[in-house]
Amino acid sequence: MSHNYWAEFKQIGEDIFRFDTRIYLEPIDAIENNDRCIGAVVGKNPGSAQSSSIGNGIQRILLGKDKLLPNVLSIVKKSYEMAKETPPVRGYIQVLNLFYLCDPDLEQAILKFKQCKSPEYCPTEKRHFPWVWYVWGGSNIELNPYKRRLDALDTTSHFFYDNKEMGITLTKPPEKVLARHTQGLAHDFVVPDISTKLIKKLI
């Protein structure tokens, strides 16, 4: 069955981690080596979405109550439409996180992750991304140190939605600045900027 959302779920100790999470702009039946990453989005940690299989490579994601992944998909597809550009065949958005332990309760997830003896991060963080969109929310004394790790991301363009500027800002957000999450964010606030400032310039 074709599906837009894919990831690898691994059990590490007593916890489940989600790596190599992908949002495909068009549904696919299976992962292929020539699939093309068109950009990345950075959230806090994997929340409600669950795996259809654990420890068996990249599998379909069971979204559950997860709203981030479909929101990102809808916004990026609308941005391509507004730019009058066709997305790459088998193009996908890479989902990165401040940490990769799965738990819909953020405070509990942070506590569990801090107790990990050998915490793991997603190896895809070392790839090049045409753009990186930060949606990790505001300043958080527990999470800010993890934001610094992502200073090393290799990308052509960083951006986030800045509430003060009421639009897209083409920089990596400072750790104490609000990088607006997609929840409750009207698509009209970001689609025109993503279309003109990123997609048209990078194609």
RODO-2510 file (C-alpha; in nm, 4 decimals, decimal comma):
residues 203
     n   res          X          Y          Z
     1     m     0,0000     0,0000     0,0000
     2     s     0,1390     0,3416    -0,0993
     3     h     0,2259     0,5735     0,1862
     4     n     0,3778     0,9218     0,2424
     5     y     0,5394     0,8723     0,5840
     6     w     0,8317     0,6376     0,6507
     7     a     1,0924     0,5883     0,9241
     8     e     1,3150     0,3380     1,0982
     9     f     1,2139     0,2521     1,4553
    10     k     1,4697     0,0926     1,6849
    11     q     1,4464    -0,0304     2,0413
    12     i     1,7400     0,0900     2,2511
    13     g     1,7204    -0,0376     2,6065
    14     e     1,3611     0,0071     2,7173
    15     d     1,2875     0,2942     2,4786
    16     i     1,1862     0,3296     2,1137
    17     f     1,3816     0,5683     1,8907
    18     r     1,2800     0,6924     1,5450
    19     f     1,5460     0,7542     1,2799
    20     d     1,5564     0,8467     0,9088
    21     t     1,2027     0,9826     0,9115
    22     r     1,0821     1,0808     0,5649
    23     i     0,7797     1,2690     0,4348
    24     y     0,7310     1,1813     0,0666
    25     l     0,5499     1,4409    -0,1404
    26     e     0,3754     1,1616    -0,3285
    27     p     0,2902     0,8186    -0,1824
    28     i     0,5403     0,5394    -0,2491
    29     d     0,5271     0,1626    -0,2097
    30     a     0,8851     0,1096    -0,0912
    31     i     1,2083     0,3004    -0,0277
    32     e     1,4543     0,3149    -0,3193
    33     n     1,8200     0,4197    -0,3326
    34     n     1,7531     0,6989    -0,5832
    35     d     1,4915     0,8747    -0,3675
    36     r     1,5720     1,2461    -0,3438
    37     c     1,5787     1,4562    -0,0281
    38     i     1,4449     1,8049    -0,1101
    39     g     1,4887     1,9578     0,2370
    40     a     1,4601     1,8951     0,6093
    41     v     1,2466     2,0028     0,9028
    42     v     1,3706     2,0048     1,2654
    43     g     1,1307     1,9361     1,5520
    44     k     1,1748     1,8518     1,9196
    45     n     1,1325     1,4732     1,9395
    46     p     0,9136     1,2071     1,7767
    47     g     0,5746     1,2213     1,9443
    48     s     0,2550     1,0281     1,8773
    49     a     0,3383     0,8534     1,5487
    50     q     0,4154     0,4837     1,5849
    51     s     0,5876     0,2141     1,3846
    52     s     0,4270    -0,0584     1,1801
    53     s     0,7407    -0,2641     1,2614
    54     i     1,0341    -0,2165     1,5002
    55     g     1,3911    -0,3159     1,4158
    56     n     1,3206    -0,3986     1,0512
    57     g     1,4602    -0,1002     0,8652
    58     i     1,2508     0,1814     0,7208
    59     q     0,8799     0,1061     0,7493
    60     r     0,5488     0,2873     0,7106
    61     i     0,4601     0,5190     0,9979
    62     l     0,1262     0,4906     1,1767
    63     l     0,0474     0,8591     1,2260
    64     g    -0,1982     0,8328     1,5133
    65     k    -0,2484     1,1868     1,6487
    66     d     0,0697     1,3234     1,4902
    67     k    -0,0089     1,6528     1,3150
    68     l     0,3436     1,7744     1,2336
    69     l     0,4150     1,5341     0,9473
    70     p     0,0909     1,5941     0,7501
    71     n     0,1138     1,9691     0,8175
    72     v     0,4654     1,9865     0,6726
    73     l     0,3574     1,7783     0,3729
    74     s     0,0608     2,0057     0,3011
    75     i     0,2632     2,3281     0,3345
    76     v     0,5469     2,2127     0,1098
    77     k     0,3114     2,0774    -0,1580
    78     k     0,1193     2,4066    -0,1591
    79     s     0,4492     2,5937    -0,1902
    80     y     0,5450     2,3962    -0,5021
    81     e     0,1998     2,4615    -0,6489
    82     m     0,2282     2,8352    -0,5828
    83     a     0,5751     2,8379    -0,7406
    84     k     0,4298     2,6549    -1,0422
    85     e     0,7076     2,3985    -1,0076
    86     t     0,6855     2,0193    -1,0171
    87     p     0,8373     1,8449    -0,7125
    88     p     1,1171     1,5975    -0,7864
    89     v     1,0011     1,2438    -0,8559
    90     r     1,0218     1,0427    -0,5320
    91     g     1,1175     1,3600    -0,3459
    92     y     1,0948     1,3599     0,0323
    93     i     1,1487     1,5884     0,3318
    94     q     1,3851     1,4570     0,5997
    95     v     1,2585     1,4948     0,9561
    96     l     1,5291     1,5710     1,2118
    97     n     1,4831     1,6177     1,5866
    98     l     1,6634     1,7632     1,8848
    99     f     1,6602     1,4043     2,0111
   100     y     1,5023     1,0895     1,8746
   101     l     1,3380     0,9088     2,1668
   102     c     0,9671     0,8535     2,0998
   103     d     0,7190     0,9799     2,3580
   104     p     0,4222     1,2175     2,3141
   105     d     0,4902     1,3608     2,6632
   106     l     0,7872     1,5943     2,6070
   107     e     0,8882     1,6229     2,9742
   108     q     0,8851     1,2476     3,0131
   109     a     1,0770     1,2045     2,6866
   110     i     1,3485     1,4455     2,8057
   111     l     1,3784     1,2610     3,1369
   112     k     1,4081     0,9228     2,9620
   113     f     1,6643     1,0546     2,7142
   114     k     1,8820     1,2034     2,9875
   115     q     1,8908     0,8589     3,1488
   116     c     2,0155     0,6887     2,8296
   117     k     2,3649     0,5490     2,8792
   118     s     2,4472     0,5663     2,5073
   119     p     2,2101     0,8182     2,3424
   120     e     2,1908     0,7902     1,9649
   121     y     2,1215     1,0574     1,7045
   122     c     2,0037     1,0173     1,3462
   123     p     2,2905     0,9508     1,1017
   124     t     2,1037     1,1501     0,8355
   125     e     2,2071     1,4685     1,0195
   126     k     2,5400     1,4394     0,8351
   127     r     2,3838     1,4720     0,4895
   128     h     2,3516     1,7896     0,2815
   129     f     2,0035     1,9466     0,2712
   130     p     1,8854     2,2048     0,0159
   131     w     1,6998     2,3786     0,3017
   132     v     1,6339     2,3249     0,6719
   133     w     1,3147     2,4476     0,8390
   134     y     1,3236     2,4814     1,2196
   135     v     0,9936     2,4220     1,4062
   136     w     1,1252     2,3409     1,7544
   137     g     0,9296     2,6087     1,9405
   138     g     1,0640     2,8546     2,1952
   139     s     1,3467     2,8623     2,4445
   140     n     1,3629     2,5614     2,6765
   141     i     1,6398     2,5234     2,9314
   142     e     1,6376     2,1456     2,8844
   143     l     1,6317     2,1522     2,5034
   144     n     1,8549     2,4497     2,4199
   145     p     2,1800     2,2480     2,4492
   146     y     2,0521     2,0031     2,1854
   147     k     1,9907     2,2935     1,9461
   148     r     2,3626     2,3744     1,9476
   149     r     2,4424     2,0279     1,8127
   150     l     2,2580     2,1171     1,4941
   151     d     2,4824     2,4151     1,4204
   152     a     2,6809     2,1655     1,2129
   153     l     2,3990     2,0878     0,9683
   154     d     2,5095     2,1179     0,6046
   155     t     2,2473     2,3167     0,4159
   156     t     2,2074     2,5799     0,1465
   157     s     1,9352     2,7696     0,3383
   158     h     1,8173     2,7811     0,6998
   159     f     1,4764     2,9280     0,7835
   160     f     1,2056     2,9535     1,0478
   161     y     0,8805     3,1389     1,1001
   162     d     0,9505     3,4383     1,3244
   163     n     0,6448     3,5619     1,5146
   164     k     0,7989     3,9064     1,5673
   165     e     0,8692     3,9521     1,1972
   166     m     0,5437     3,7754     1,1037
   167     g     0,7197     3,5860     0,8284
   168     i     1,0001     3,3559     0,7234
   169     t     1,3505     3,4497     0,8391
   170     l     1,6356     3,2976     0,6367
   171     t     1,8670     3,2083     0,9251
   172     k     1,9029     2,9362     1,1864
   173     p     1,7054     3,0572     1,4900
   174     p     1,9075     3,1505     1,7994
   175     e     1,8333     2,8989     2,0741
   176     k     1,6276     3,1457     2,2798
   177     v     1,4183     3,2719     1,9863
   178     l     1,0796     3,1159     1,9096
   179     a     1,0929     2,9007     1,5956
   180     r     0,7206     2,8583     1,5385
   181     h     0,5839     2,5055     1,5298
   182     t     0,3366     2,4184     1,2530
   183     q     0,0567     2,3546     1,5053
   184     g    -0,1903     2,6394     1,4706
   185     l     0,0243     2,8094     1,2062
   186     a    -0,1895     2,9294     0,9153
   187     h    -0,0457     2,7925     0,5917
   188     d    -0,0890     3,1320     0,4253
   189     f     0,1734     3,2708     0,6646
   190     v     0,4492     3,0482     0,5233
   191     v     0,3524     2,9127     0,1815
   192     p     0,4244     3,2347    -0,0186
   193     d     0,7674     3,2823     0,1405
   194     i     0,8703     2,9179     0,1022
   195     s     0,7548     2,9326    -0,2580
   196     t     0,9459     3,2483    -0,3545
   197     k     1,2435     3,2567    -0,1174
   198     l     1,3319     2,8870    -0,1348
   199     i     1,1717     2,6720    -0,4015
   200     k     1,2059     2,9187    -0,6918
   201     k     1,5619     3,0059    -0,5919
   202     l     1,6835     2,6493    -0,5386
   203     i     1,5321     2,4829    -0,8453
***
